[in-house]
Structure formats: C-alpha cells, structure tokens
Amino acid sequence: MATFSPEPFRIKSIEPIAQSSAADREARLAEAGYNLFNLRAEDVYIDLLTDSGTGAMSANQWAGIMLGDESYAGARSFFHFQDAVRDIMGFEWVAPTHQGRGAENVLFSLMVKSGQVIPNNTHFDTTMGNILARGGNPTNHVIAEAHDPTNAHPFKGNMDVAALEAFIQKTGVENIPLGMTTITNNSGGGQPVSAENIRQTAEVYHRYGIPFFIDACRFAENAYFIKQREAGYQDKAIREIAREIFALADGCLMSAKKDALVNIGGFLALRDEALYRRVAQELTLREGFPTYGGLAGRDLEAMARGLYEGIAESYLAYRINHTRYLADSLVEAGVPVMQPPGGHAVYLDAKQIAGHIPAAQFPAQAVCAALYQQGGIRGVELGSMMFAHQHPETGAWIYPDLELVRLAIPRRVYTQAHLDYVVKIAKQVMDNRAQLRGYRMTYQTKFLRHFTARLAPIEG
Ligand SMILES: Cc1ncc(COP(=O)(O)O)c(C=O)c1O
C-alpha cells in the first residue's frame, strides 16, 4: 500500500483555491480551446502544470526577502548567494541570471558557433532552443532503457557513454565546444543520473578536451536518488554527494526555480576565471550587473537560503516520497503510470488509458482535458500535440512513440489529501475511458504549437 511520509514542516500561510462545478469547467475548457495552457490559473483546482517556480518558500526565505540588499553593485545578498553556491557546489565564479534560460543564453552566446554540436543525455526544450538559436545542433544520448515506460532501471537518466564517445569520434572534437548532462533528466521523465555515469561522462568529455557543464536544476533530487540507489553512497550527506558530482564538471547552469526553492532566479557557476570574465561582460549586456544579473537583492537572498533548504535530507526524503506516493496510489487505483516515478513528476501512460483514440486525435490531450473537466486538475500533454512533426519532404505527420500526461508536483504546496483527490479523479477518468473522445486542431503555430494551439472535440 502506498505510504505518505509526514511533512517536515507545518503550514503558516495559506492561499485559497476555488472549487468549481463540472459544468463551469466544461465552459472554461471550451473557452480555452481545450488547451489547458489557455486557462486562467484561478480556474484550476490542483495545478500540476509544472514544478518550476511554483513551490512554497519557507518562513526563513520570506524573512530573507525582507532583508534583501537592493544595492545596484556589490549587494550583501549577492555575497550570501555566492557563498551558498561556492559552499554547496564548489564553483568559484558565480553569475546570477533571471532564470535558467538566461544562463543558457549567456553561456551559449559565448561558446556555441553556427554548425557546432552540443551533446547531452536529453536536452530540455529551452537548452535545445538556445543552442538552435545560435545555429548549433543539440543532440541526445540517453540510454535505451529511458524510452521504455515499463523498464524500472534505477538511473534511467544515464548517458549512453559508449554512444557518446562514438558520436564524439564521428563528429570531431573541433565541432563540439561543450558537452552537457542534465540532472535529473527532465525531458526523460525526471529520471536520475548515477554518480558513476556522471564520472564516466566527464571522463569521456575531458579525454577529448571538451568542457563539461551540468544542467543542474534538480541536482538535489538527483543526489538523493544516488544516496538511495547507488552502492557506496548510503552514508554520505547530500552536500557531500553534490560536491563530488560538481567536482567532475567545469561549470553548471541552474534554474533555481526547482531545487533552490524560489519562484524566480537562476545562475551560471564556473571554475574558469577567464570564461567568467567573458560571462560577466555578456551578463552586463543581457541580464544586469554581474552582482545581480536580472534579479532583485531579495531574490538572491531567497535563493541563498533555498539552496540550503533544497539539500536538507528530511526535505528531500519527503519530496521524493511525495512523488512516489502519487505514483504508487495511481497504480493501486489501476491507472497506468510510467515506471519508476522520477523526482518531480508522475507520468500517466495515455496510450493505455485512451488507446482507442488515434495519435492524430491527441489521446494524451484527451486525458488532460478529462482530468480538468472532471476534477479541475491541470497536467500537461507530452504526446502528439507536443512532439508530432511533419516529414520535411513528404509532409506526412510523424507521431511520437509515447503518449504521456505529466503531473508535475510543486514543492511543499499540496497535501496528501490533494494527492488522494488527484488519484480519485484519475481513476474516474480511467474507469470511464471508453467515453473519452479525440480532438482536432483548429489553430496552431509553426513552432511550439502545444502552448497556444486551439482544439475542438471530435463528435460521435
Ligand atoms: C532541465 C531544465 N533545464 C533548463 C530549464 C529552464 O529553466 P527556466 O524555466 O528557469 O528558464 C528547465 C525548466 O524547466 C529544466 O527543467
């Protein structure tokens, strides 16, 4: 039976959320063109669209907000933040940015030239987009197990190191300005990467003289999985594991909206002073003076405190168990879920729920719409609406192998009763799945259509 570990915190401040009727939600859904991105957040009861920037800050972080030093240059809050990054990650040079993609933009503008290739286990959309925007080519080399929703591999985010090395040899080191790995692997289901795999990846990159950068948004969740699942790590503190991982890299990019437990913020942390000098100049052009980088002093203060809260073992045990509780409860209720659950989200297998709807009629979107209509729950479609693309020559649609609904879990926001409610509604959708109908698209953009598309139900 699924077990929930009690929260290592209590609630001091609450925010009301509205519970509407199914008829109201049907009307909101129609107004939104059956795309949950087009809803007003106020019309959502349980919002599982993303774990990014949606977490609850602690009393200590809010106190830090009041103490933020808003000086333009050399603010006290910057030094608190810099000390935290140096202490936890061991990088000497720290550049704050407004969020993760700001760090990507700055780093790639300096390092990536047109035609160059940047390998990763799996690039997140924004790293992919920022590399493409520089004329670069992002490539993915995650292990094959990652593509099988039933495979219970403990480190499904691992790089296929042999494939990476073969790729480097084929591409030529002169065409690879940097190499990356993403922990945990968000686009691959929030799956962790083992310390051994990161070590081997670093070894390959460095043997070929390629600088190695970690996309570190969920480094603390990743370190917790290492402690739980990898031999030799059970007695190490999370901070120790994090230090060991970052010691393998030349730098990291981080969206602090995840494991630093803030609503906005990010940074770039580097070992090389010469690169930092170039970053600082680029930062001044694009984000802000190097000691605030597009953030307010209060944001830096909250980030400094959040970085420590994010590596607290009691918090991480609760966090990972919270996600696992949702996944296990869904399985017990007969709802098919991708295995094993990752750190920040649970993925419903919509091919099994709505197998009677063809890919061209967006089965995972049908499940998303039903979760909202029946219970006010907002997840996100990761299926043919997001990933289908047309063959460049024939124009034929190519559909993805997986049709998933991601339920991403904001940090420290929802209680066990909220998760039980999500399970109840998902079970209801599953039990009445024969009634789910497909959709057709009535409006779409050329790129990233899933954000703004409008749909209509297919009748009959
Ligand atoms: C792995 C990964 N990299 C980069 C980003 C981009 O960060 P941000 O949304 O703060 O720009 C995200 C955000 O979800 C992410 O999950």
PDBQT file of the ligand as one rigid body, heavy atoms in Angstrom, charges set to zero:
ROOT
HETATM    1  C1  LIG A 501      16.324  20.622 -17.144  1.00  0.00    +0.000 C 
HETATM    2  C2  LIG A 501      15.930  22.061 -17.329  1.00  0.00    +0.000 A 
HETATM    3  N1  LIG A 501      16.818  22.921 -17.859  1.00  0.00    +0.000 NA
HETATM    4  C3  LIG A 501      16.515  24.235 -18.017  1.00  0.00    +0.000 A 
HETATM    5  C4  LIG A 501      15.282  24.724 -17.662  1.00  0.00    +0.000 A 
HETATM    6  C5  LIG A 501      14.966  26.181 -17.910  1.00  0.00    +0.000 C 
HETATM    7  O1  LIG A 501      14.835  26.877 -16.740  1.00  0.00    +0.000 OA
HETATM    8  P1  LIG A 501      13.890  28.188 -16.630  1.00  0.00    +0.000 P 
HETATM    9  O2  LIG A 501      12.484  27.728 -16.826  1.00  0.00    +0.000 OA
HETATM   10  O3  LIG A 501      14.167  28.722 -15.273  1.00  0.00    +0.000 OA
HETATM   11  O4  LIG A 501      14.323  29.143 -17.693  1.00  0.00    +0.000 OA
HETATM   12  C6  LIG A 501      14.324  23.859 -17.107  1.00  0.00    +0.000 A 
HETATM   13  C7  LIG A 501      12.985  24.371 -16.724  1.00  0.00    +0.000 C 
HETATM   14  O5  LIG A 501      12.025  23.653 -16.549  1.00  0.00    +0.000 OA
HETATM   15  C8  LIG A 501      14.663  22.493 -16.928  1.00  0.00    +0.000 A 
HETATM   16  O6  LIG A 501      13.789  21.605 -16.399  1.00  0.00    +0.000 OA
ENDROOT
TORSDOF 0
